[in-house]
């Protein structure tokens, strides 16, 4: 699967280039159609080698840098086509407006003059030619990097597991092992004619296979079951292949290569009246595992003796929907103490005791980097077993963790999970990298951000609400253990991401984010598209110098902040004067919990803006120019207790999906704003009616 962010961006670009509205608009502007066709051809050249580039980027830094260059040009192309599409949309609105007499057309006239300015000051054809030249250089580099068209290299697959395990290297699983042992030797919960299934689910590297191996080799299992079979499914769940593997595991030579009926009869006879334990390890390609395949696999097993059991390990919780297990265990992380014991066992084996004492403090810090994931602990333990010098251990401690992981097995394990995500979900996963580690993700808020960034794509010929599409993407990530429920927050809608999963997101997304944490600013990449300010200190004044990084990154799409403390902060006015007017490519703007009383009229110049969060501010009135933001989809005014009124022409926000007015207690009667004419509005939290007569609520009758 090609680089997710790039592939999705290119698909959007191809759709835009083929749009009849865009084609008609550029013809009216007398722009060369052949030039746009040439741009499309150059983009196709890049698209053809993305599959190979995505695999090679994990082991070749030059390929990774090549992908960064491609993304930069593609982002620029998307910005340009978005400008054209917005210009075309504004033209349509102005035509519609011209048929109706309004006294307040000054704002629209001003906006109309501004929106044409970029094309007056800089030739669009020149910008396209510039992009084509960059893509030509990129195409030459792909030859030097030996990137192949089509599939290219295949992502590394996991080595097949076996039932053997060295129990001396297993720590911290005794309690769950005892509990699952009891499940396995107990009576079936569903009666004599059925077989209980037990699922072990967890993220890659959590130790699911190890736990299954412990159970499989337990002495009580040997006594309790007549037959045991271990099958590593791993890749596609192919019924014929899995049936053959089970036959081989119970020492029955398959009598046919292709005849499933013969194989199933042979399996039924081989297990007749025998109590069996079957382990299906690493079942996670849910696209090939449907209820029909599962029921067909179970059919020959039902002739076995009562008390037979199946243990399934998987990274994907959605397998439980198909297999309908009697018990499911979500395998968590190891405790810090057990991680240290495992690391000591591997790294300090055969080492001199004095050397161990010197290396222990460094080892404790290294284990902390593993974030309680057994596979990470093992990988770094084996790496350090052959290193005796303190300097060598310090080098490992201070190394970029991804260099270690890509060479020693942590990264490949997690990469497999990433490779099996669907393309649009990969893109949404990569977007999560802009947030800091240990961030508490609110599910609804994250879905709205995905929507605003253009990451949600409805399937062809299906009309589904964007919020529902976003929810399905989130649930896919949750099922595959990319998200976990937050214990700390106590909220049902709050989730966290394991630190190594977060690092994977950073790795696949590239250097396109500026993150400012309190007074610390990371190195600024001028190609950055996302800006996140992380407020970790209770400092009520946010100075202008915190945002100076914006002057280097000229095409930022996201301005977000994350505040650890619930407080109201004072924001430097220079942000509005010197920064906001320059953020012409902005899609997402969050100014939540700042002491903002009013916004500048220049906000209407942010033609790409799709998401505006002014919650918990002191704002009293929104500028009329906000109604010029025809791409705005989400406006959050939650708990703006001083807000008296909305702009007079809200109905011009024709793409508005979500309007949150909860807690706007000073807001006056709303029927004059034309909210009932917002045909795309999916959620309106509050609607204030006339205190004397509630009849104007009928204005909302046409909303869906």
C-alpha positions as CSV (number, residue, x, y, z in Angstrom):
1,X,0.0,0.0,0.0
2,X,1.5,3.3,-1.1
3,X,2.4,6.2,1.3
4,X,-1.0,6.9,2.9
5,X,-0.9,10.7,3.1
6,X,0.5,11.1,-0.4
7,X,-1.8,8.5,-2.0
8,X,-4.9,10.1,-0.5
9,X,-3.7,13.6,-1.5
10,X,-3.1,12.5,-5.0
11,X,-6.5,10.9,-5.3
12,X,-8.1,14.2,-4.2
13,X,-6.0,16.1,-6.7
14,X,-7.0,13.8,-9.6
15,X,-10.6,14.3,-8.6
16,X,-10.2,18.0,-8.6
17,X,-8.4,18.1,-11.9
18,X,-11.3,16.2,-13.5
19,X,-14.1,18.3,-11.8
20,X,-16.4,19.9,-14.5
21,X,-16.8,23.0,-12.3
22,X,-13.0,23.5,-12.1
23,X,-12.5,22.8,-15.8
24,X,-15.2,25.3,-16.8
25,X,-13.8,27.9,-14.4
26,X,-10.2,27.7,-15.7
27,X,-11.5,28.0,-19.2
28,X,-13.2,31.2,-18.3
29,X,-9.9,32.3,-16.8
30,X,-8.2,31.3,-20.1
31,X,-5.7,29.1,-18.4
32,X,-4.0,26.4,-20.5
33,X,-5.7,23.0,-20.1
34,X,-2.6,21.3,-21.5
35,X,-0.6,22.7,-18.6
36,X,-2.9,21.2,-16.1
37,X,-2.8,17.9,-18.0
38,X,1.0,18.0,-17.9
39,X,0.8,18.5,-14.1
40,X,-1.5,15.5,-13.9
41,X,1.0,13.3,-15.9
42,X,3.9,14.3,-13.6
43,X,1.8,13.4,-10.6
44,X,1.0,10.0,-12.1
45,X,4.7,9.3,-12.5
46,X,5.2,9.8,-8.8
47,X,2.1,7.8,-7.9
48,X,3.4,4.8,-9.8
49,X,6.4,4.3,-7.5
50,X,4.8,5.1,-4.1
51,X,4.2,1.5,-3.2
52,X,7.9,0.8,-3.4
53,X,8.9,4.0,-1.8
54,X,6.7,3.4,1.3
55,X,8.4,0.1,2.0
56,X,11.9,1.4,1.4
57,X,11.5,4.6,3.5
58,X,11.8,2.5,6.7
59,X,15.4,1.4,5.8
60,X,16.6,4.1,3.4
61,X,16.8,7.7,4.6
62,X,17.2,9.0,1.1
63,X,13.9,7.5,0.1
64,X,12.3,9.0,3.1
65,X,13.6,12.5,2.2
66,X,12.4,12.0,-1.4
67,X,8.9,11.3,0.0
68,X,9.1,14.5,2.0
69,X,9.9,16.5,-1.1
70,X,7.0,14.9,-3.0
71,X,4.6,15.6,-0.2
72,X,5.7,19.3,-0.1
73,X,4.9,19.7,-3.8
74,X,1.7,17.8,-3.6
75,X,0.6,19.9,-0.6
76,X,1.3,23.0,-2.7
77,X,-0.7,21.7,-5.6
78,X,-3.6,20.9,-3.4
79,X,-3.5,24.5,-2.0
80,X,-3.6,25.9,-5.5
81,X,-6.5,23.8,-6.6
82,X,-8.3,24.6,-3.4
83,X,-7.9,28.3,-4.2
84,X,-9.3,27.8,-7.6
85,X,-12.2,25.7,-6.3
86,X,-13.0,28.3,-3.6
87,X,-12.8,31.1,-6.2
88,X,-15.3,29.1,-8.4
89,X,-17.6,28.6,-5.4
90,X,-17.5,32.3,-4.5
91,X,-18.3,33.2,-8.1
92,X,-21.4,31.0,-7.9
93,X,-22.5,32.6,-4.6
94,X,-22.0,36.1,-6.0
95,X,-24.1,35.2,-9.1
96,X,-26.8,34.0,-6.8
97,X,-26.5,37.2,-4.7
98,X,-26.7,39.5,-7.6
99,X,-30.2,38.3,-8.2
100,X,-31.3,39.5,-4.8
101,X,-31.1,43.0,-3.5
102,X,-29.1,43.4,-0.2
103,X,-28.1,46.5,1.6
104,X,-25.0,44.8,3.2
105,X,-23.1,43.9,0.0
106,X,-20.0,45.8,1.0
107,X,-18.4,42.9,2.8
108,X,-19.0,40.6,-0.2
109,X,-17.6,43.2,-2.6
110,X,-14.5,43.5,-0.5
111,X,-14.1,39.7,-0.3
112,X,-14.6,39.3,-4.0
113,X,-11.8,41.8,-4.8
114,X,-9.4,40.1,-2.4
115,X,-10.1,36.5,-3.6
116,X,-9.0,37.4,-7.1
117,X,-5.9,39.2,-5.9
118,X,-3.6,36.1,-5.8
119,X,-4.3,35.4,-9.4
120,X,-3.7,39.1,-10.3
121,X,-0.4,39.3,-8.5
122,X,1.1,36.0,-9.5
123,X,0.3,34.1,-12.6
124,X,-1.4,30.8,-11.9
125,X,0.2,29.3,-15.0
126,X,3.6,30.3,-13.5
127,X,2.8,28.5,-10.3
128,X,1.7,25.3,-12.2
129,X,5.0,25.5,-14.3
130,X,7.0,25.8,-11.1
131,X,5.3,22.6,-9.7
132,X,5.9,20.7,-12.9
133,X,9.6,21.7,-12.8
134,X,9.9,20.4,-9.2
135,X,8.1,17.2,-10.1
136,X,10.5,16.6,-13.0
137,X,13.4,16.9,-10.7
138,X,11.7,14.5,-8.3
139,X,11.1,12.0,-11.1
140,X,14.8,12.1,-12.0
141,X,15.7,11.3,-8.4
142,X,13.4,8.3,-8.4
143,X,15.5,6.7,-11.1
144,X,18.7,7.3,-9.0
145,X,16.9,5.7,-5.9
146,X,15.9,2.7,-8.1
147,X,12.2,3.0,-7.1
148,X,10.1,0.5,-9.0
149,X,6.7,1.0,-10.5
150,X,3.8,-1.1,-9.4
151,X,4.1,-3.2,-6.2
152,X,7.9,-2.8,-5.7
153,X,9.2,-4.4,-2.6
154,X,6.7,-6.2,-0.3
155,X,6.6,-5.1,3.3
156,X,8.3,-7.6,5.6
157,X,6.1,-10.3,7.0
158,X,6.3,-11.7,10.4
159,X,8.1,-15.1,10.8
160,X,5.6,-17.9,11.5
161,X,5.2,-18.7,15.2
162,X,5.5,-22.2,16.7
163,X,4.2,-23.6,19.9
164,X,7.6,-23.8,21.6
165,X,8.5,-21.2,24.3
166,X,11.4,-20.7,26.7
167,X,9.4,-20.0,29.9
168,X,12.5,-18.7,31.7
169,X,12.2,-15.5,29.6
170,X,8.5,-14.9,30.5
171,X,7.5,-12.5,33.2
172,X,4.3,-11.0,34.6
173,X,1.7,-13.3,32.9
174,X,1.1,-15.8,35.7
175,X,-2.3,-14.3,36.8
176,X,-3.9,-14.2,33.4
177,X,-2.4,-17.6,32.5
178,X,-4.0,-19.2,35.6
179,X,-7.3,-17.6,34.8
180,X,-7.3,-18.7,31.1
181,X,-6.2,-22.2,32.2
182,X,-9.4,-22.5,34.2
183,X,-11.4,-21.4,31.2
184,X,-9.8,-24.0,29.0
185,X,-10.4,-27.0,31.3
186,X,-13.9,-25.9,32.3
187,X,-17.1,-27.1,30.6
188,X,-18.3,-25.4,27.5
189,X,-20.5,-22.4,28.2
190,X,-22.6,-23.0,25.1
191,X,-23.5,-26.6,25.6
192,X,-22.3,-29.9,24.3
193,X,-22.7,-29.3,20.6
194,X,-20.6,-26.2,20.4
195,X,-16.9,-25.3,20.9
196,X,-15.9,-22.4,23.1
197,X,-13.5,-19.8,21.6
198,X,-11.1,-17.7,23.7
199,X,-9.6,-14.6,22.2
200,X,-6.4,-12.9,23.3
201,X,-6.3,-9.4,21.8
202,X,-3.6,-6.7,22.0
203,X,-1.2,-4.5,20.1
204,X,1.8,-5.9,18.2
205,X,4.6,-6.9,20.6
206,X,2.4,-7.1,23.7
207,X,3.0,-10.9,24.2
208,X,-0.1,-12.5,22.8
209,X,1.7,-15.4,21.2
210,X,3.9,-15.9,24.3
211,X,0.8,-16.2,26.5
212,X,-0.8,-18.7,24.0
213,X,2.5,-20.7,24.0
214,X,2.4,-20.9,27.8
215,X,-1.1,-22.2,27.8
216,X,-0.4,-24.7,25.0
217,X,2.6,-26.2,26.8
218,X,1.0,-26.3,30.3
219,X,1.0,-29.7,31.9
220,X,-2.7,-29.6,32.6
221,X,-3.4,-29.0,28.9
222,X,-1.5,-32.2,28.1
223,X,-3.6,-34.1,30.6
224,X,-6.9,-32.6,29.7
225,X,-6.9,-32.7,25.8
226,X,-6.4,-35.8,23.6
227,X,-5.2,-33.7,20.6
228,X,-3.4,-30.3,20.4
229,X,-2.8,-28.3,17.3
230,X,-0.9,-25.1,16.7
231,X,-1.6,-23.1,13.5
232,X,0.0,-19.7,12.7
233,X,-2.5,-18.0,10.4
234,X,-0.7,-14.7,10.1
235,X,-1.6,-13.6,6.5
236,X,-4.9,-13.9,4.7
237,X,-7.4,-16.2,6.4
238,X,-7.8,-18.7,3.5
239,X,-10.2,-21.5,4.5
240,X,-8.4,-24.2,2.3
241,X,-5.0,-23.3,3.6
242,X,-6.0,-23.1,7.3
243,X,-7.8,-26.5,7.0
244,X,-4.6,-28.1,5.6
245,X,-2.5,-26.6,8.4
246,X,-4.8,-28.0,11.0
247,X,-4.6,-31.5,9.4
248,X,-0.8,-31.3,9.3
249,X,-0.8,-30.1,13.0
250,X,-2.7,-33.3,14.1
251,X,-0.4,-35.5,12.1
252,X,-2.8,-36.2,9.2
253,X,-1.4,-35.9,5.7
254,X,-3.9,-33.9,3.6
255,X,-5.4,-36.2,1.0
256,X,-6.1,-33.3,-1.5
257,X,-4.5,-30.0,-2.5
258,X,-7.6,-28.2,-3.7
259,X,-10.7,-30.2,-2.7
260,X,-12.0,-28.5,0.4
261,X,-14.9,-31.0,0.8
262,X,-12.4,-33.9,1.0
263,X,-10.2,-32.1,3.4
264,X,-13.0,-31.2,5.8
265,X,-14.3,-34.8,5.9
266,X,-10.7,-35.9,6.6
267,X,-10.5,-33.3,9.4
268,X,-13.8,-34.4,10.9
269,X,-12.7,-38.1,11.0
270,X,-9.3,-37.1,12.5
271,X,-11.0,-35.3,15.4
272,X,-14.0,-37.5,15.9
273,X,-14.8,-38.1,19.6
274,X,-11.5,-36.5,20.6
275,X,-11.2,-33.5,22.9
276,X,-8.9,-31.1,21.2
277,X,-7.1,-27.7,21.9
278,X,-6.6,-25.7,18.7
279,X,-4.5,-22.5,18.8
280,X,-5.0,-20.1,15.8
281,X,-2.2,-17.6,16.3
282,X,-2.0,-14.2,14.7
283,X,-5.5,-14.0,13.1
284,X,-5.9,-10.4,12.0
285,X,-6.7,-10.0,8.3
286,X,-10.3,-9.4,9.1
287,X,-11.2,-8.6,5.5
288,X,-10.6,-12.2,4.5
289,X,-12.3,-13.5,7.7
290,X,-16.1,-13.4,7.5
291,X,-18.7,-15.3,9.4
292,X,-19.2,-17.7,6.5
293,X,-15.5,-18.7,6.4
294,X,-15.5,-19.1,10.1
295,X,-18.6,-21.3,10.2
296,X,-17.2,-23.4,7.4
297,X,-14.0,-23.9,9.4
298,X,-15.9,-24.9,12.6
299,X,-18.2,-27.4,10.8
300,X,-15.8,-30.4,10.8
301,X,-14.6,-29.5,14.3
302,X,-18.1,-30.0,15.8
303,X,-17.8,-33.7,15.7
304,X,-15.0,-33.7,18.3
305,X,-15.6,-34.5,22.0
306,X,-17.3,-32.2,24.4
307,X,-14.9,-29.7,26.1
308,X,-12.8,-29.0,23.0
309,X,-11.5,-25.4,22.9
310,X,-10.1,-22.9,20.4
311,X,-7.6,-20.1,21.4
312,X,-7.2,-17.2,19.0
313,X,-4.6,-14.4,19.2
314,X,-5.2,-11.2,17.2
315,X,-4.2,-7.6,17.0
316,X,-7.7,-6.7,15.8
317,X,-10.6,-6.7,18.3
318,X,-13.1,-6.9,15.5
319,X,-12.3,-10.6,15.0
320,X,-14.4,-11.2,18.1
321,X,-17.5,-10.0,16.1
322,X,-16.9,-12.9,13.7
323,X,-15.7,-15.6,16.1
324,X,-18.2,-14.8,18.9
325,X,-15.8,-15.9,21.7
326,X,-16.9,-17.1,25.1
327,X,-14.1,-15.1,26.6
328,X,-12.0,-12.2,25.3
329,X,-8.9,-10.9,27.1
330,X,-7.4,-7.6,26.2
331,X,-3.7,-8.1,26.9
332,X,-2.2,-5.1,28.6
333,X,1.4,-3.9,29.1
334,X,3.9,-5.5,31.5
335,X,4.6,-3.8,34.8
336,X,7.8,-1.8,35.1
337,X,9.2,-4.3,37.6
338,X,8.6,-7.3,35.2
339,X,10.0,-5.3,32.3
340,X,13.2,-4.7,34.3
341,X,13.4,-8.4,35.2
342,X,13.1,-9.5,31.6
343,X,15.7,-7.0,30.5
344,X,18.1,-8.1,33.2
345,X,17.7,-11.7,32.2
346,X,18.7,-11.0,28.6
347,X,21.1,-8.0,28.8
348,X,23.1,-9.0,31.9
349,X,23.4,-12.7,31.2
350,X,27.1,-13.9,31.6
351,X,28.2,-10.3,32.5
352,X,30.6,-9.5,35.4
353,X,28.7,-8.3,38.5
354,X,30.8,-5.1,38.8
355,X,30.0,-4.3,35.2
356,X,26.3,-4.9,35.8
357,X,26.3,-2.5,38.7
358,X,27.8,0.2,36.6
359,X,25.4,-0.4,33.7
360,X,22.2,-0.8,35.7
361,X,21.3,3.0,36.0
362,X,21.6,3.3,32.2
363,X,19.7,0.1,31.7
364,X,16.8,1.3,33.8
365,X,16.5,4.4,31.6
366,X,16.6,2.3,28.4
367,X,13.9,0.0,29.7
368,X,11.8,3.1,30.4
369,X,12.1,3.9,26.7
370,X,10.4,0.6,25.9
371,X,7.1,1.8,27.5
372,X,6.3,-1.6,29.0
373,X,6.1,-3.4,25.7
374,X,7.7,-6.9,26.0
375,X,8.9,-7.1,22.5
376,X,10.7,-3.8,22.8
377,X,12.4,-4.9,26.1
378,X,13.5,-8.1,24.5
379,X,14.9,-6.4,21.4
380,X,16.9,-3.8,23.3
381,X,18.0,-6.5,25.8
382,X,19.5,-8.6,23.0
383,X,21.1,-5.6,21.4
384,X,22.9,-4.7,24.7
385,X,23.9,-8.2,25.7
386,X,26.9,-8.0,23.4
387,X,27.9,-4.5,24.6
388,X,30.1,-4.2,27.7
389,X,31.3,-0.6,27.7
390,X,29.4,2.1,29.5
391,X,29.9,4.4,26.5
392,X,28.1,1.9,24.2
393,X,25.1,1.7,26.6
394,X,25.0,5.5,26.7
395,X,25.0,5.7,22.9
396,X,22.0,3.4,22.8
397,X,20.2,5.4,25.5
398,X,20.8,8.7,23.6
399,X,20.2,7.3,20.1
400,X,17.1,8.1,18.0
401,X,14.8,5.3,19.1
402,X,13.6,4.7,15.6
403,X,17.1,3.8,14.4
404,X,17.2,1.1,17.0
405,X,13.7,-0.1,16.2
406,X,14.1,-0.3,12.5
407,X,17.2,-2.5,12.9
408,X,16.2,-4.6,15.9
409,X,12.6,-5.6,15.4
410,X,10.3,-3.3,17.3
411,X,9.3,-1.2,14.3
412,X,8.7,-4.1,11.9
413,X,6.2,-5.6,14.4
414,X,4.2,-2.4,14.6
415,X,4.6,-1.7,10.9
416,X,2.7,-4.8,10.1
417,X,-0.3,-3.4,11.9
418,X,0.1,-0.1,10.0
419,X,0.4,-1.8,6.6
420,X,-3.0,-3.6,7.1
421,X,-4.9,-0.4,7.8
422,X,-7.1,0.9,4.9
423,X,-5.6,3.8,3.0
424,X,-7.8,6.7,4.4
425,X,-7.4,5.3,7.9
426,X,-3.6,5.4,7.5
427,X,-3.9,9.0,6.7
428,X,-6.0,9.8,9.8
429,X,-3.5,7.8,11.9
430,X,-0.6,9.8,10.6
431,X,-2.4,13.0,11.5
432,X,-2.4,12.0,15.1
433,X,1.4,12.5,15.2
434,X,0.9,16.3,15.6
435,X,-0.3,15.8,19.2
436,X,2.2,15.3,22.0
437,X,2.9,11.8,23.6
438,X,0.3,10.8,26.2
439,X,-2.3,13.2,24.7
440,X,-5.8,12.5,25.8
441,X,-7.8,12.2,22.5
442,X,-11.4,13.2,22.6
443,X,-13.1,11.0,19.9
444,X,-15.6,13.5,18.6
445,X,-13.1,16.3,18.6
446,X,-10.5,14.2,16.6
447,X,-13.2,13.2,14.1
448,X,-14.1,16.9,13.5
449,X,-10.4,17.7,13.0
450,X,-10.1,14.9,10.4
451,X,-13.2,16.2,8.6
452,X,-11.8,19.8,8.5
453,X,-8.4,18.6,7.2
454,X,-10.1,16.7,4.3
455,X,-9.2,13.3,5.5
456,X,-12.6,11.7,5.4
457,X,-13.6,10.1,2.1
458,X,-17.0,8.5,1.6
459,X,-16.9,5.3,-0.4
460,X,-18.0,5.6,-4.1
461,X,-21.7,5.6,-4.7
462,X,-22.4,5.8,-0.9
463,X,-23.9,8.9,0.7
464,X,-22.9,8.8,4.4
465,X,-22.5,11.6,6.9
466,X,-18.9,12.6,7.4
467,X,-19.2,12.1,11.1
468,X,-20.2,8.5,10.6
469,X,-17.3,7.9,8.2
470,X,-14.9,9.4,10.8
471,X,-16.4,7.2,13.5
472,X,-15.8,4.1,11.3
473,X,-12.2,5.1,10.8
474,X,-11.7,5.7,14.6
475,X,-13.3,2.3,15.4
476,X,-10.9,0.6,13.0
477,X,-7.9,2.2,14.8
478,X,-9.4,1.2,18.2
479,X,-10.0,-2.4,17.1
480,X,-6.5,-2.7,15.9
481,X,-5.1,-1.4,19.2
482,X,-3.8,1.9,17.8
483,X,-6.0,3.6,20.5
484,X,-6.7,2.4,24.0
485,X,-9.3,3.7,26.5
486,X,-8.0,6.3,28.8
487,X,-8.0,5.2,32.4
488,X,-6.7,8.6,33.7
489,X,-9.5,10.7,32.4
490,X,-12.5,8.5,33.3
491,X,-14.4,9.7,30.3
492,X,-16.0,7.2,27.9
493,X,-15.0,9.3,24.9
494,X,-11.3,9.7,25.9
495,X,-8.5,7.6,24.4
496,X,-4.8,7.4,24.5
497,X,-2.1,6.2,22.2
498,X,0.8,3.9,23.3
499,X,4.1,5.8,23.1
500,X,5.6,3.4,20.5
501,X,2.4,3.7,18.4
502,X,2.8,7.5,18.6
503,X,6.4,7.2,17.4
504,X,5.2,5.1,14.5
505,X,2.7,7.9,13.6
506,X,5.5,10.4,13.7
507,X,7.7,8.2,11.5
508,X,5.1,7.7,8.8
509,X,3.9,11.3,8.8
510,X,7.3,12.9,8.3
511,X,8.6,16.3,9.5
512,X,5.5,18.4,8.7
513,X,4.7,19.6,12.2
514,X,6.0,22.4,14.4
515,X,5.5,21.7,18.1
516,X,6.1,24.4,20.7
517,X,6.1,23.2,24.3
518,X,6.0,26.1,26.8
519,X,9.3,27.9,26.0
520,X,10.9,25.1,24.0
521,X,10.7,25.2,20.2
522,X,11.8,22.3,18.1
523,X,13.8,22.8,14.9
524,X,11.5,24.5,12.4
525,X,11.0,22.9,9.0
526,X,9.9,25.5,6.4
527,X,7.8,22.6,4.8
528,X,5.7,22.2,8.0
529,X,2.0,22.2,7.6
530,X,0.8,21.8,11.2
531,X,1.5,24.0,14.2
532,X,0.7,22.8,17.8
533,X,1.3,24.9,20.9
534,X,1.5,22.7,24.0
535,X,0.8,24.7,27.2
536,X,2.2,22.6,30.1
537,X,2.8,25.4,32.6
538,X,0.2,27.6,34.3
539,X,1.4,30.8,32.6
540,X,-1.6,33.0,31.9
541,X,0.2,35.1,29.3
542,X,1.1,33.6,26.0
543,X,3.8,35.8,24.4
544,X,4.3,36.5,20.7
545,X,7.7,34.9,20.5
546,X,6.0,31.5,21.1
547,X,4.6,31.7,17.6
548,X,7.6,33.2,15.7
549,X,8.1,29.8,14.0
550,X,5.2,30.7,11.7
551,X,7.4,33.2,9.8
552,X,9.5,30.3,8.5
553,X,6.7,27.9,7.7
554,X,4.6,29.8,5.1
555,X,2.0,27.2,4.3
556,X,0.7,26.1,7.7
557,X,-2.7,24.4,7.6
558,X,-3.3,23.7,11.3
559,X,-3.1,26.1,14.3
560,X,-3.9,24.0,17.4
561,X,-3.1,24.3,21.1
562,X,-3.3,21.8,23.9
563,X,-3.6,23.2,27.5
564,X,-2.9,21.0,30.5
565,X,-4.6,23.3,32.9
566,X,-8.2,24.5,32.6
567,X,-7.7,28.3,32.7
568,X,-8.2,31.4,30.5
569,X,-5.0,32.7,28.9
570,X,-4.1,36.1,27.5
571,X,-2.9,36.0,23.9
572,X,-0.5,38.6,22.4
573,X,-2.4,40.9,20.0
574,X,0.5,40.6,17.6
575,X,-0.7,37.1,16.7
576,X,-3.8,38.8,15.1
577,X,-1.8,41.6,13.6
578,X,1.4,39.9,12.3
579,X,0.6,36.1,12.0
580,X,-3.1,35.5,11.3
581,X,-3.1,37.6,8.1
582,X,-0.2,35.5,6.7
583,X,-1.8,32.2,7.3
584,X,-3.5,32.0,3.9
585,X,-3.5,28.1,3.8
586,X,-5.0,27.6,7.2
587,X,-7.7,24.9,7.5
588,X,-7.9,24.6,11.3
589,X,-7.8,27.5,13.8
590,X,-8.2,26.9,17.5
591,X,-8.2,29.9,19.8
592,X,-10.0,28.2,22.7
593,X,-9.7,29.6,26.2
594,X,-8.0,32.8,25.3
595,X,-9.0,36.3,26.5
596,X,-10.4,37.3,23.1
597,X,-13.1,40.0,23.0
598,X,-13.1,40.4,19.2
599,X,-11.6,39.0,16.0
600,X,-10.2,41.1,13.2
601,X,-12.1,41.4,10.0
602,X,-9.1,39.9,8.2
603,X,-10.2,36.5,9.4
604,X,-12.5,36.5,6.3
605,X,-9.4,36.3,4.2
606,X,-8.6,32.7,5.4
607,X,-10.4,31.2,2.4
608,X,-9.4,27.6,3.1
609,X,-10.6,27.7,6.8
610,X,-12.8,24.7,7.6
611,X,-12.6,24.6,11.5
612,X,-12.8,27.5,13.9
613,X,-12.8,26.9,17.7
614,X,-13.5,30.0,19.9
615,X,-14.9,28.1,22.9
616,X,-14.5,29.6,26.3
617,X,-13.4,33.0,25.0
618,X,-14.8,36.4,26.0
619,X,-15.9,37.2,22.5
620,X,-19.0,39.4,22.2
621,X,-19.6,39.7,18.4
622,X,-18.2,37.8,15.5
623,X,-17.0,39.9,12.5
624,X,-19.3,39.9,9.5
625,X,-16.4,38.8,7.3
626,X,-16.7,35.3,8.9
627,X,-19.6,34.8,6.6
628,X,-17.1,35.0,3.7
629,X,-15.6,31.6,4.8
630,X,-17.6,29.5,2.4
631,X,-15.4,26.4,3.2
632,X,-16.1,26.6,6.9
633,X,-17.5,23.2,8.2
634,X,-17.1,23.4,12.0
635,X,-17.6,26.4,14.2
636,X,-17.3,25.8,18.0
637,X,-18.6,28.7,20.2
638,X,-19.2,26.5,23.3
639,X,-19.3,28.5,26.5
640,X,-18.8,31.9,24.9
641,X,-20.9,33.4,27.7
642,X,-20.5,37.0,26.5
643,X,-21.5,36.3,22.9
644,X,-24.6,38.5,22.1
645,X,-25.2,37.8,18.4
646,X,-24.1,35.9,15.4
647,X,-23.1,37.6,12.1
648,X,-26.1,38.7,10.1
649,X,-25.4,36.5,7.1
650,X,-24.7,33.1,8.6
651,X,-26.7,31.5,5.8
652,X,-23.7,32.2,3.5
653,X,-21.7,29.5,5.4
654,X,-23.0,27.0,2.9
655,X,-20.7,24.1,3.9
656,X,-21.3,24.4,7.7
657,X,-21.8,20.9,9.2
658,X,-21.4,21.6,12.9
659,X,-22.4,24.6,15.0
660,X,-21.8,24.3,18.8
661,X,-23.6,27.1,20.7
662,X,-23.8,25.3,24.0
663,X,-23.4,27.6,27.0
664,X,-23.8,30.9,24.9
665,X,-26.2,32.2,27.5
666,X,-26.2,35.9,26.3
667,X,-27.1,35.0,22.7
668,X,-30.2,36.7,21.5
669,X,-33.1,35.3,19.4
670,X,-31.6,33.6,16.3
671,X,-34.3,33.4,13.6
672,X,-32.9,36.4,11.7
673,X,-29.6,34.7,10.8
674,X,-31.0,32.3,8.2
675,X,-29.7,29.1,10.0
676,X,-32.6,27.2,8.5
677,X,-31.1,27.7,5.1
678,X,-27.8,25.9,6.0
679,X,-28.6,22.7,4.0
680,X,-25.4,20.9,5.1
681,X,-25.9,21.5,8.8
682,X,-25.8,18.1,10.7
683,X,-25.5,19.3,14.3
684,X,-26.9,22.4,16.0
685,X,-26.5,22.2,19.7
686,X,-28.8,25.2,20.6
687,X,-31.3,27.4,19.0
688,X,-32.6,30.6,20.8
689,X,-36.2,31.5,19.9
690,X,-38.2,34.7,20.6
691,X,-39.2,34.8,24.2
692,X,-42.7,36.0,23.3
693,X,-43.3,33.5,20.5
694,X,-41.6,30.3,19.7
695,X,-43.1,30.1,16.2
696,X,-39.8,31.0,14.5
697,X,-38.4,27.6,15.4
698,X,-40.2,26.5,12.3
699,X,-37.2,28.0,10.4
700,X,-35.4,24.7,11.2
701,X,-37.9,22.5,9.6
702,X,-35.8,22.1,6.4
703,X,-32.7,21.0,8.2
704,X,-31.7,17.4,7.9
